[in-house]
Amino acid sequence: MWLRLVLILLLSGGGRLLAEVIDASTLSTELSARYVPHSDWQNVVDVDVLASRTAPRYWRTIDEIHSSRTARDLPLSGLHLALDPGHVGGRWAAAEGRNFRIAEDDFYVREGELVLEVAQRVQIQLQALGARVSLLREANTQVNPKAPIDYLEQAAEDVKAPENGSLATLWEYGCSLRDRAVRLSVISGELTERARVVNEQIQPDALISLHINAAPWPISRAVVSASESEPCGHSGDAKQRLVKVNHLHALIFGCMSEKELQSEEQQAQLAVKLLNGSGAMELLLGAKLVEALADATKLPAANYQGRNAILLSTEQPYLFARNLLLLRGVECPTVMLEPYIANSVEVYARIQSALAARAVGAALAEDDILLEYSGAVVDAVVACYGSK
């Protein structure tokens, strides 16, 4: 089955660039150290089948980009970068779990809206340096064309039907169906569509996914009782306490579990990432991004607990490998950024200050958090892809 997947991938390249051949020993090392570090991958992946094969790719290496650039070109001429403003925001922020405020007169903190501004600022600055920059979204709207109603049938398969026909049970069942359909549309379906758009339409040299992290709340969120405006109940804003922790990290593809490796779809995605050489570029771009962000923010590195992520080098404590849908689904080098803890005392105050200035059109402070974020990303891209 693995061999069949690999052959399909190799025969579907049509006019794309080819990656360099990777030997079996290198593949084995990469699988054990990064891609499947906690599982017996030898029973699933045949490195001898993969070795000495070439893989099609649409993205270009740094050397290939530099070779197309003349001395008179702008520093980032020839680079095509895609930016993914994480999540959606707007009407979907609450369903995404990215929508909170501490006091009633505070501005809502909506991750999708904050990182959209970061992406737009980065786009403007990189384009001025000669890069072509594509945003996966340019508003707080879904990339996924399928609305929650389109997932209702699938949601019905996922949600257990009620055992009795009482009004309370039916009400709860209807709410569960709605919530599942929304999640399929706005989260998993959205990520799948973004990966497809990158691979089939945008085809950039790299993708940077912009996020702002958050920590678990120290107490349970208050639940608002059902009402006409919120018929199934939603998490409220009251009685939340900010945390003191604040840190930074970035993610690239890796650290598949044994169960995940059994999925044919994930096997195929792993084969693409192994064969097209994107892993090395992810390490380089990821390192440049966290170095720039660490320098700009002065934040310590995050510390993952458990086995769902792995630190790739003790010399680079900010960069982890993790198996997330977007990271494995996008064929080109992809780095996901998670700076700041939005619900920390320090960052919440900075976000409130930034939103207040924008609300009245005031001049932005030198330490504006969104300017800091976007400036660091620009610096990293220049350090990675700039003229040599």
N, C-alpha and C positions, 0 to 999 in steps of 0.2 A: 504493500500500500504506500509506504514511504517513497519507494522508487517511482511509482506511478505519479505521485504528486510532483516529484522533482522533474520528471520528464515533461509534464504538462507545463510547468513553469519555464523550462528551458526552451520549449517550442513556441512560446507565446510572446517572444521578445520583439518581433517585427520592427526592425529599424532602430532599436534602442542601442545605447552604448553597452559594452560588455565589461563586466568586472574582471579583475585579475583572478587567476586560478588560486584556490586555497588548498593546501595539502591536508591530508587526513590528521596528522599530528596537531596542526594548528587548530583545526576544527574541534578536535577532542578537548584541547586545552580551553578553548572558548566556551564550549558547552559545559564543562565542569566548573570553570571559574566564574562564568557570567550568566549564561543562558538557562542552564538547568543545574544549579549548584547543589540542590538538596535531594535529587532523585536519581534513579538508575536509568539514565537516558540510553544506555547501550542496547537495551532491549527494544527500543523504539527507533532510534536514529542510526542509520548505517553510514558512518563517515567515509567509508571506502567508496560508496556509491556517489557521495557528494564531492569527494576529492577529484581534482582534475577536470571538473565541470566549469563552465562559464555561465554567468547569469546576466540577463538583460537588465538594464537600469535606465531610467530617464534622467537622473540627476548627474551632475558633473562634480568631479573632485576639485580641490583647491588648485592643483597644478593645471588642470584642464581650463579652469576659469582664468587663471593667470596667463596661460598661453594665448588666450584670445584677446588679451588686453595690451594696448600700446602705451608707450611712455606718456603720450598726451591725453590718455583717458583719465576720467575721474577715478578716485581710489577704489570704488566698488563697482566699476563698470564690468558688465558681463555677469554679475551675480543676480540670480533670481531667487529671492527668499519669500517664503510664505509665513504669515503670522496668524496664529490661531488665538483669538481672544476667547479664553476658556468660558464655558457655560453660555447662557443666553441673556439672563437678566430680564428686565422689564416685567411683563405679566407672568413670566415663568420663574422669577427669582425665588418665590416662596416654595414652589414645587421642587426646585433644585436644592432647597435647603441652604440657599445663599441669600438670605434676606433677614436682617435683624437690626434692632436699635435698642439702646439701653433706657433712654428716657423718651417720653412722648414727644418732646420738642426736638429730639435729635434727628439727623438725616438717616434714612435707611442705608445700611451698608449692603450693597448688592455687587458681588464679585464680578458678575458678567458685565456690568456697566463700568466698573472701575478699570478692568483690563482692556475694555474696548478703547477707552481714551488712551491708555498706554500704547496699544497697537497703532492707533492713528498717529500718535506723536512719533513713534519709531518709524513708521512708514514715511512720513514727511522728511525726517532727517536722513534716512538711508537713501531715499530717492534723490535728495540733494547731493549725495555722494556718488551717484551714478548707478545705484542698484535698482533693479526692478522688484517691487514689493507687492505681493498679493495678500489681501486680507480674506480670511475664510468667511467672515461676516462683517458688515459695515453698519449694522444697527442691532438693536436688542430684539432680533427676530431669529427664528430657527433657520438653519441651513437645511434641515430635514424637511422635505415637502409633505411628509405624511403627518397629519394631525392626530391627536389622541384617539379620535373616533375611528381612525383607520386601523388602530391596534386593538379595538374592542374584542374582536373574535379571539385574538391571541391572549388577551388578558383573561378572557373567560376560561381558557385552557389552563392558565396559571393559578387562578384563584379558586379555591375549593367552594363548591356550591353549598348553599345552606341546607342543613338537615331538617329544618322545620320552616314553616311559612309564616312565622310571626312577623309583625310589622317591624319590630326592632331588629330582628335577624336579617330581614330583607333590606332594611335601611343600611345596616353595616355591610352587607354583601355589595350593595350598589356603590357604596363609598370605596370599598376595596377594589372593585372593578375600575372605577374612575381613576383611583390613585395608580393602579398598575398600568392602565392605558397611558396615562400622562407620563409615567416613568419610561415606558417603552418608547414613547415619541420624543421626549425632551432630553433623555439621558442616553440610553443605549442606542436607540435609533439615530439620535443626533450624532453621536460619536462615529457610528458606522458610516453615516452619510458624509461626514467631514473627511474621513479617511478615503472614501471613494472619490470625492471631489479632488482631493490632493493628488491621488494616483492617476486619475483618468482625465482631469481637466487642467488643473494648475501645473502639475509636474514641475515643481521647483527644485532647486539644488539642495534645499534644506527647509525644515519646518521648525519654528519655535512656538511652543504652546504656552501662553501667558496665563498665569494664575496668581492668586493670593491665598495663602494657606490659612487654616483656622485650627484651633485646638478644641478638644471636647469641653463642653460647658461644665463647670464645677458643680452645678445643680441641675435638676430636671427642669426643662422648660415648662412654663405654665400652659395648660391646655384651655383654649377658649371654648366655651360651650357652644353647641350648635345654634345657629340663627339663620334667618332668611338669607343673609349675605354670605354666610359660610355654612352651608347646609350639612356638611360632614364634619365640621370642626377642623381647626388648624392650630398649629403651634403658635402661641402668643409671644409677646415681647417681654412680659413682666417678669420680675424676680430673677433676672439673669445677672451673673457676676462676671466681670472681665477677669482674665487670667494674667499672670505676670510673665509667663514664658514668651520669648520671641526669638525666632531663628529663621534659617534659610536653608534650602536644599534644592537640587534639581534631579530629574529622573530621566533615564534612557531605558530602552527595552532590555529585559532580561529577567532572571529569577523566576522562571516558570516552575510551577508545582508539578508533581507527578500526575495529578488529575488533569491539569490543564494540558499536559503533553499528550494525553490520550485523545484529545479532540483533533479530528482530521483538519478542521479549519485552522486551528492554531498550529498544527504541524506544518501546514502549507505556508503560513505567515512566517514561522520560524525559518523555513527553508529559504524564503526570499531574503530575509535579513542576513542569514548566514552567507548566502552565495553572492549577494550584490555588493558586499564590502561596506555597507552603511555603518556597521558597528564601530570601526576605527574612527570614522568622521564624527560620530556621535560623541565619542570620548573626547576628541579634540574640541569640538564646538561646545560641548557641555562644560569642559574645564574652563574655557575662555569666559563663558557666561557666568559661572559661579565665582570666578576670580574677580570679574568686574563688579558683580553684585555685592560680594563680600567687601570689596574695597569701598564701594559707595555707601553701603548700609552699616558696616562694622558689626554685622550680626554673626553670632556663632552658628556652627553647623547643627542641623537637626540630628537626632539619634533615633533611628528606627529600631523598634523592638519587634521581635518575632521573626518569621521566615518568609515574609512576603516581599522583602526587599533586601538587597545586599550592597554593602559598601565595596566599591570596585578597587579602591586603592587607599591605603592609610595616608598617603601623601596628598590625597585630594578628598578631605572629609565631607565635602558638600555634595558629592555626586554619587547617586545610587542607581542601581538597576532594579526595575520593577516591571511586572507584566501587566500593563494596562492596555485597554482596547486600542486607543489611539496610537500608543507607542509601537505596538506590534503590527497594527494594520496599515500604517503609512510606510511606504517602501523607501522613501528617501531618509537621510539622517534626520532624526527628530529628537528634540530636547524639550522637556516640560519643566517650566520654572515654577517654584513654590516659595517665593520670598515673603517674609513678614507673617505674623499671626494676627489676622484681622480682628479677632476678639480679645486681643491683649490690651492692657492699659495703655501702653505706649502707642501702638499702631492705631487703635480706635480713636485716640485723641488726634493723631495726625490725619486720619481719614476725615474726621469731622471738620477739622480746620480746612482741609482741601476742598471739601464739598461746600462749606460755608462761603469760601472765596469765590467759587464758581457760581454759586446761587445769586450773588450780587454783582458779578462781573468785576470783582476786585483783582488787583495785581497779585499774581501767585508768589508765594514766599520762596526764598532761595532753597529752603529745605522741604519744599512741597513733595509729598511722598510719591505722587505719580510722575513728577518730573525726575525725581531721583531714580525711580524704576526704569523709565524709558531711557534716560541718559546712560544708565549702566548697560542696557541691552545694545544700544548703538555702539558704545565703546567696545563691547565684546565682539560684535560682528566685524567692526573695522579691524580689531586685533587678529581675528581669525581669517578674514577674506581680503583684507586690504592689500594694496599694491606692495609688491616685493621687489 
